[in-house]
Amino acid sequence: MENKIFNVLVNFEGSDSLTSDVITLVKGDYNSVDLVFQFSKAGTLQLFYLLKPNGKVYVTAINDNRVTIDDPSIFDVTGRYFFGVSIYDEDSKLTNSKKCLIEVVDSGLEIDPSDIESDSNYQILDDLINRVEGLIPTYNANAEAKLQEFNTNASSLLDTFNSNYDAKLDGFNANALQIEEDAEETTGITFSEWGNSKRIEESIKNHFALTPDYGVYTVRFPLWDTSNTCQGEKLDANIGKSITPATDTVEEVNNYSEAWQSYDVNAVVDSNGVRHVTSIKGMPNFRDTGKVDVFCLFRTYYQKIWEEDGYLYISRSFMPRDGYDVVPQAINKDGTISPWFTIGKYVVGDIDGTLYSSKELIPAHYLQNPTGDEEFSDSISYSGCVSLMHQKGSYYSAGLMSDYMHILTTFYLQFATKNTQSVLGGNTENNYQYNVSVAESNVSRVVLTTAQANNIDINTYVSVGDIGSNTDKDRVKNYIHNLAYDVKVIGKEVVDSGHTALILDHAPITTTATTWVSTMHERSGYSDDILGRTGSIGSNTNRKHGMVFNGIELSVGGYEVAGNAIMDIVNSSGDREVYYTNDASQLTATVNTIKSTYKKSDLVIQPASLNGWKYITEYGFDTEDGIAVPTKAGQSGAGTTVGYADGLNVDSGTSGQREFLWLGNLNSGTFAGLSCLLAYGGLTNAAWYFLARLSINGVGGELSE
C-alpha cells in the first residue's frame, strides 16, 4: 500500500465547493492520506473539518497547507465523508469556509459530483465551523492539542450515547452544546433563551433527514362480521418486521428500522405554545430525576386507516403520501409540521405539589388525609388535571387522545394482534392484600404465608400499613401506607415451612397483628432494568408488572385519564358522544363551555347494554384529529380472546358526562389492555387507581393551507 496524496484547490472567491472533483478512496488501500491545499487567500489559522457517514466528527489544524491522516479509524467505513476548510484572521474571526466530499468505497466506484451541493450534511459542517470560532482565542496557544481533545470528547460522548440507546441519534450535538457552554464562559457571549434547544432540534432534524425510511407499513384485521379473530396480517414494508419483547434477563429483538425508534429527552412547551427539546439522554445536561419532565421523542409520520372488503387497514409512512394524514401531535401552533413529537415517558408523580414526568416517583393519585413524608393527594380526574397540568403552563395537559391513539396503532402495526395482553400483560392482575402472619420489630421485611408470598413477585411494589381497628382496606385510606408507601419487593426469605418474608427496599419497620400488605403501582423508572425499549420485568404476560412500549412506561397498576376529551351520554342506551380539543390552553371543566367550544367527533361509543364490562368488538379512528375509541362492545360471542379482547365498562347512566380512563388497573384482569376503556366516572371522579401522563402536544395547531 502507498501514501495517497490529493491536491485540493481552495478558491474562496469561486464556487461553493473546494474542487470540481470528488476525492475517492478505496477503503484500506493506503498507509496515509495527505490533503495538500492551495489557498487563494491566507489566514492566521486554517482548520479542517470532517463529518463521517456514522455522524462522528474529526477536526484538526491545517499545518503548512497540509493535513495528513494516518489513523485507519478515520476512513474505516464506506460512504460519503463531508469535509470543509475554514480560515481565521488574526483576531480569530472566521473569514471564509468551503466544503467538499470524499467517497470511501470497497472498489473503484464513482459518484455523481452534482450530488455534492445538495446534501444537508453541509449544514452540519456549517454549524460546526461557526460554533468552534468562539473558542479559538482561548485555544490559539495550543490549538492542535485542544482540537485533539475535542475529537476525543466527541467520540466518547457518541459511544456513551449509542450504548445507552442502541441507536444512532446525532451525538455530534451533545459535544456541540459543550462547546457553546465553554464559549459562553470564555467569551462572555450569552446565547438566546431557546438557542440550545434550537440547535438540538436542528440536529434531530438533520439526523432524521440522513436516515430516511421510504417504506409503507400496513396491517389489516378482519372486521367483527368477517371474523372474530384477534390476529391481523402485516402488509407492504411491514412484512417480515417483528419485535420480541425484553425482560430484565432477556434482550429485546427488534428488526424495525431506525425511523420507529424513540429517544428519551427533556422537553418543555412555552407560554406561546412552542415546544422545545432541551436535552437528549446521553448529553451532559440530561436529567431524569427531580423537577424535570422526560418524554419519548418519536419521528413524525403519516397515517391512513380505512375499511375495505370486510377488513380494517392501518397504514403508516414516514414520508408524506396522498391520502395520509400527518400525526396531529406533529402540527405546530403556527400550522407547520415538526419532524418530531413527544409522548410522556412516565405517569406523573408529585414533587412539592407540582406534577412531573420523572423517575423514582410514586404515581400521583388521590389519597384521603395524607400525613406521611411521602404521602400526597392529587385529584387525578379530567377536571382535576385541567388545573393540575395548567400549573405548569397553559399548554400542558394530561395525555391527549392522540397520544393514546399513537400507542395503540403502533402496537397493532408492530405486533399484528388486537389482543395486546397476549404480548404485554401490564400490571393488571395483581390485586393482593394480606394480613402479616408474623409480627416483627425493626426489620425491612414482612412475613406472609408462603402461599400468599408466592402471589407477589419480586420487583412488585407494595404498601405496608398498620390499620389498627379500621376495617376498610381501600388503598385510598392513608393508614394503608403508614409504614411503607409503594416500595419495591427486592427479595424473599424462607422463614419456616409455612412462611416466607418479602424483603423490602425500605428502612426497618415494626409490624403487628393489625399490619397489612397491599400490592401497588410501580414507581416511575422501573423500566431501567428491562433490556430493551419494549418489554416487562420478569414475565411479559403474567400481568403482575407494568410494561414499557417503545420507551413509554404503561399499565403500571392504574387507569390513565385522557386530558382533552369527555363523553356525553345522549340516550337511554347509554350511547356516548365524544367532545375534544387539541388546544390545551382552551381546556375547561365547565360542561356548557365544553359543548360550545370543543369539537364533537363523528365517532360514537355504543355499548350493547348498560352497567358493567363488555368486551370490545369494534373501534373507530379519526386520523386527522387523533381520536380512537371503542364504538361497539358486548356483541354476541365477544370475549377475552376474540375481537379487541379488551373491555369497555359503562355505568347505568342515561345522561351526563364521563371521563376517559384507559388501560386498566391492578384488578382489571382480562378486561385490561391498550384498548380498554373505563367509561363510568364523572368528570371530577378521582381514585387511588386513576393516574395521568403529561403531554405538551396540545398546542392547537392546524395545518397551514
TADA-V690452 format. One line per field, one symbol per residue. ss: DSSP state (@ for helix, = for strand, . for the rest). phi: phi as a letter, one per 30 degrees, with the letter a starting at -180 (. if undefined). psi: psi as a letter, one per 20 degrees, with the letter a starting at -180 (. if undefined). A space follows every 10 residues. Layout:
ss=???
phi=???
psi=???
//
This chain:
ss=..======== ......=... ..====.... .========. ....====== =.....==== =.=..====. ........== ========.. ...======= =====..... ..@@@@@@.. @@@@@@@@@@ @@@..@@@@@ @@@@@@@@@@ @@@@@@@@@@ @@@@@..... .@@@@@@@@@ @@@@@@@... ....@@@@@@ @@@@@@@@@@ .....===== ==........ ======.... ..==.=.... ..==...@@@ .========. ....====== ........=. ...======. .=======.. =======... ....==.@@@ =.....=..= ====..=.== =..===..=. ..=....=.. .......... .@@@@@@@@@ ......==.. @@@@@@@@@@ @@@@@.=..@ @@........ ..===..=.. ..=.=====@ @@@@...... ======.... ......=@@@ @..======= ======..== ====....=. ....=====. .....@@@@. ....==.... ......===. .===....== =========. .....===== ..=@@@.... @@@@@@@.== =======... .========= ==....==== ===....... ......==== .....===== ==......@@ @.....==.. .........= =.===...=. .....
phi=.bdcbbcbdc cdccddddad cddccceica cabcccccdd acadbcbccb cdedjdcbba dcchibbccc ddddccbdkc ccbbbbbbdd cicdcaabba bcccbdbddb bdeddedcdd dddddedddd ddedcdedce dbedddddde dddddddddd edddchbbde dededddded ddddddcidc ddeceddddd ddddeddddd bdbcdccbbb bddeddacdd dcbdbhdddi cabcddbdbb ddcbcddddd dcbdbcabbd dciccbdcac ejddcdbbbi daccbccbdd bbbbbacahi bccbbbbcbe beiccdeddd ddddjdcddb bbbedbddbc bhiccbcbci cdedadbdhd bddcdabbdd aedddedddd ddldccaded eddddedddd deddchbddd ddcbdidbbb cbbbdedbdb chbcabcbdd dddddcddid cbcbbcdhdd cdcddddddd cdcachcddc lbbdcadbbb ccdcdadebc cbdcdbcbdb ddddjddedd dldblbdibd bdicbdcbbh jcdbhckbdc ddcbabcbdc addidbdcca bccddcdacd dddedccddc dddbdbddac ikdbddcbbc bbddcicbbd cbajdejdad bbhdibcccc ccdcajcbcd bcikbecdhd ddkdcdbcbc cddcdbadcc bbcdbccdci dbedd
psi=qrpppppopn niibrhqgqi qpppqppilq hrppooqopi qrrhppqppp orhjiqpppr qopkkqppoj oiigliqqap opqqqqqqai jkpphqqrqa pppprialqr rohiigiipi hhhggggggh hhgiighhih hlggghhhhg gggggggggg ghhhhkakqn ihhghhghgh gghhghijpp rrgkgghhhg hhggggghhi mqojqopqqq qprgigqjqh qapprciipi qrpoqraiip qqpojqrhhi qqppqpqrpa ijkpqpoiqq phqhjpqjqb mqpprppqpq rqqpprpplj qpppqpqjqq qpippqphii orhjirpqir rqpphqqqrp okjqpqmrrk qppprppplp hrhjqrppmn rgghhghghi hiqijqrrpq hhghhggghg ggghikqinh iigohrmimk nppqpphpqr plqlrpprqh gghhioqqjq qqqpqoicjq iokpiiphih jigpomqpoi rqppgahjqq pppqmqqqrp qaikpqppqa qqqqjhihip lriparpeqi jikiqrrpol ippqljjqqp ppijqrqopi riijqpqppr qjohijqqjo ghhghihrqp qipppnqhrr mappppiqqq pohgilppqp iqqjqpiqai jrcijrqpoq ajqjraqqqp oqgrahjhci hrrijppoki qrijpqrhjp rqqqqkimjk qppq.
//
